[in-house]
Amino acid sequence: MPSESLTLAAAQVEPVYHDMAGTLDKTCRYIEQAGRDGADVVVFPETYFPGYPYWRGSVSIPRWTDLMVDLQKNSLHADDEAIEILGETVAEADLTLVLGTNEISDRQGSETLYNSLFYFDSTGELVGRHRKLMPTHEERAIWGRGDPSSLATYETDVGRLGGLICYENHMTLSKAALTAMGEEIHAAVWPGFWEQHGHPGDKTRAETSDAVDTCDIYPAMREYAFETQSFVASCSAYMDDAVPDGFSEAELGFNVAAGGSMLINPAGIVKAGPLVGEEGLLTAEFRDDERRATKAYFDAMGHYTRWDAVSLSISDATLAPSQPREPGKNAVAGDGSLSAAQAQAVAEEYDVPIEVVEAVADELAD
């Protein structure tokens, strides 16, 4: 008989900044700890591997280029040996892992970075990746945009799991898409926790949990849980006051890594956190009846939905630099008009003068 409860964990862990080997070792240790603590699902923060680029917007273009190259060298690739090591650790811990990472493109010829979530099932297999659809503000100089097809959910031992990255958790239609896919457990990852001073463009690192009064993450995560009736593991990045090797404090001008992780039930009740100002592994146990009880009042995929009034179109496209030509298709002229070869083929097929075919094509083009 399936379990009627689950334990979620948020690994509010400081990476070994810009260091793949050091971050990998620390990641494995915390996965092992989550397994010992009985976690069914453990989530690591946004681009935890090997750290969020808090230097964005704070360095010169030459320095930015050097840091981008360094980040590329220390980011994860789907075929890295690190993926195998992580998978073995996950399987031994017998849990599901959602890992926030800088991901190096696996498209031949590309070195583009993506802001990604890697999903490992309890057997240790990398079962899926989500790439942030729209990097926020200056992030667009760091990461490429993710494919629509990466907006997906995955079946786990304790329920259907999905995830979104940072401000994606504010995107109404993306949230609706995951809900429509049957999401039951939601992984939300963030680069920290902050105080807003009037608007999102004016924020500073949170000093205490009093930041819940202005930080958009706190109400957003509670609302996400309630409106989708899902269990939410919101995991935020943490870094201590020490400046990482190779950096100056001034270069990390966007450092908002105060933590702020939370675990929330489907009624929007925070059961653990927010954990601010320290590293830690946050855990909480939930009962399936917490979800059922909320759905009894408000079922986003059932009696409280009017698909005839409002519906959603979801793309599963994967973007590519080229498309294969369909067999038997002739080349089209560069301006999109009918080529001479195509016109001749149509004329012969329908036994009409080629001038008639060209005249009809010109008329349609106009």
ChimeraX attribute file (.defattr): number of C-alpha atoms within 10 A of each C-alpha:
attribute: neighborCount
match mode: 1-to-1
recipient: residues
	/A:1	3
	/A:2	6
	/A:3	9
	/A:4	10
	/A:5	13
	/A:6	18
	/A:7	19
	/A:8	26
	/A:9	29
	/A:10	31
	/A:11	29
	/A:12	31
	/A:13	23
	/A:14	24
	/A:15	24
	/A:16	21
	/A:17	22
	/A:18	24
	/A:19	17
	/A:20	19
	/A:21	13
	/A:22	14
	/A:23	21
	/A:24	19
	/A:25	15
	/A:26	15
	/A:27	23
	/A:28	18
	/A:29	13
	/A:30	19
	/A:31	29
	/A:32	19
	/A:33	15
	/A:34	28
	/A:35	22
	/A:36	11
	/A:37	17
	/A:38	18
	/A:39	25
	/A:40	22
	/A:41	29
	/A:42	26
	/A:43	31
	/A:44	34
	/A:45	34
	/A:46	27
	/A:47	25
	/A:48	31
	/A:49	29
	/A:50	27
	/A:51	27
	/A:52	27
	/A:53	21
	/A:54	16
	/A:55	20
	/A:56	21
	/A:57	16
	/A:58	14
	/A:59	15
	/A:60	12
	/A:61	10
	/A:62	9
	/A:63	13
	/A:64	17
	/A:65	12
	/A:66	12
	/A:67	17
	/A:68	18
	/A:69	12
	/A:70	13
	/A:71	25
	/A:72	20
	/A:73	15
	/A:74	21
	/A:75	22
	/A:76	25
	/A:77	18
	/A:78	15
	/A:79	9
	/A:80	10
	/A:81	11
	/A:82	16
	/A:83	19
	/A:84	15
	/A:85	14
	/A:86	22
	/A:87	22
	/A:88	17
	/A:89	22
	/A:90	25
	/A:91	20
	/A:92	15
	/A:93	24
	/A:94	22
	/A:95	27
	/A:96	28
	/A:97	29
	/A:98	26
	/A:99	25
	/A:100	32
	/A:101	25
	/A:102	29
	/A:103	27
	/A:104	22
	/A:105	18
	/A:106	13
	/A:107	10
	/A:108	6
	/A:109	7
	/A:110	9
	/A:111	14
	/A:112	16
	/A:113	23
	/A:114	24
	/A:115	26
	/A:116	28
	/A:117	32
	/A:118	23
	/A:119	24
	/A:120	25
	/A:121	22
	/A:122	22
	/A:123	17
	/A:124	23
	/A:125	18
	/A:126	18
	/A:127	12
	/A:128	16
	/A:129	23
	/A:130	24
	/A:131	27
	/A:132	24
	/A:133	22
	/A:134	17
	/A:135	21
	/A:136	14
	/A:137	8
	/A:138	10
	/A:139	15
	/A:140	12
	/A:141	13
	/A:142	18
	/A:143	22
	/A:144	18
	/A:145	16
	/A:146	20
	/A:147	18
	/A:148	17
	/A:149	16
	/A:150	19
	/A:151	24
	/A:152	20
	/A:153	24
	/A:154	19
	/A:155	15
	/A:156	16
	/A:157	15
	/A:158	19
	/A:159	16
	/A:160	17
	/A:161	26
	/A:162	27
	/A:163	29
	/A:164	27
	/A:165	26
	/A:166	22
	/A:167	17
	/A:168	20
	/A:169	20
	/A:170	17
	/A:171	11
	/A:172	10
	/A:173	14
	/A:174	18
	/A:175	21
	/A:176	18
	/A:177	18
	/A:178	22
	/A:179	20
	/A:180	16
	/A:181	16
	/A:182	20
	/A:183	24
	/A:184	24
	/A:185	27
	/A:186	27
	/A:187	28
	/A:188	31
	/A:189	30
	/A:190	29
	/A:191	27
	/A:192	26
	/A:193	34
	/A:194	29
	/A:195	23
	/A:196	19
	/A:197	12
	/A:198	9
	/A:199	10
	/A:200	12
	/A:201	9
	/A:202	10
	/A:203	17
	/A:204	19
	/A:205	19
	/A:206	23
	/A:207	15
	/A:208	16
	/A:209	19
	/A:210	13
	/A:211	21
	/A:212	18
	/A:213	11
	/A:214	17
	/A:215	22
	/A:216	18
	/A:217	25
	/A:218	19
	/A:219	13
	/A:220	15
	/A:221	24
	/A:222	22
	/A:223	18
	/A:224	23
	/A:225	25
	/A:226	24
	/A:227	20
	/A:228	29
	/A:229	28
	/A:230	29
	/A:231	31
	/A:232	28
	/A:233	31
	/A:234	32
	/A:235	34
	/A:236	32
	/A:237	31
	/A:238	31
	/A:239	23
	/A:240	13
	/A:241	11
	/A:242	7
	/A:243	14
	/A:244	14
	/A:245	9
	/A:246	7
	/A:247	11
	/A:248	11
	/A:249	12
	/A:250	12
	/A:251	17
	/A:252	18
	/A:253	15
	/A:254	18
	/A:255	24
	/A:256	24
	/A:257	27
	/A:258	28
	/A:259	34
	/A:260	30
	/A:261	32
	/A:262	28
	/A:263	29
	/A:264	26
	/A:265	26
	/A:266	28
	/A:267	23
	/A:268	23
	/A:269	15
	/A:270	18
	/A:271	14
	/A:272	18
	/A:273	18
	/A:274	23
	/A:275	23
	/A:276	26
	/A:277	20
	/A:278	15
	/A:279	17
	/A:280	17
	/A:281	20
	/A:282	24
	/A:283	22
	/A:284	21
	/A:285	16
	/A:286	18
	/A:287	14
	/A:288	17
	/A:289	12
	/A:290	16
	/A:291	21
	/A:292	15
	/A:293	14
	/A:294	19
	/A:295	22
	/A:296	11
	/A:297	10
	/A:298	18
	/A:299	18
	/A:300	18
	/A:301	17
	/A:302	11
	/A:303	11
	/A:304	12
	/A:305	13
	/A:306	11
	/A:307	10
	/A:308	6
	/A:309	6
	/A:310	7
	/A:311	11
	/A:312	11
	/A:313	6
	/A:314	15
	/A:315	12
	/A:316	11
	/A:317	10
	/A:318	10
	/A:319	12
	/A:320	8
	/A:321	5
	/A:322	6
	/A:323	7
	/A:324	5
	/A:325	9
	/A:326	7
	/A:327	6
	/A:328	6
	/A:329	8
	/A:330	15
	/A:331	13
	/A:332	13
	/A:333	12
	/A:334	8
	/A:335	7
	/A:336	9
	/A:337	14
	/A:338	19
	/A:339	17
	/A:340	15
	/A:341	13
	/A:342	18
	/A:343	19
	/A:344	17
	/A:345	15
	/A:346	16
	/A:347	17
	/A:348	12
	/A:349	9
	/A:350	9
	/A:351	9
	/A:352	12
	/A:353	13
	/A:354	16
	/A:355	12
	/A:356	12
	/A:357	19
	/A:358	20
	/A:359	11
	/A:360	11
	/A:361	15
	/A:362	12
	/A:363	9
	/A:364	9
	/A:365	10
	/A:366	5
